[in-house]
Amino acid sequence: PKYHLQLRAVVTHHRVTLRTIPGRSRRTRRQARDDIQGSDLVVIWGASRLAEGTSDHYTAQAGEGRVLVMPHRDVSSMLQAVTQAIASI
């Protein structure tokens, strides 16, 4: 939640929609697929406490869309990688 607030403070552009999923929430494989297909980029960020089963749903379906796995806890490193990924879309 602290990181989610920081991200929301940084991402203020009207053309960018930021959706966050609390790390302790459970997501099904179908929900992950819908998230991936409905997004330009899905970021699995190491700073979140994402349940392993949930993150596996996203990484296993990376071929369905753009999934970026960020193992770093640093906000600036994550945003830099996201910026590069978005620029290549």
Disulfide bonds with the S-S distance in Angstrom:
none
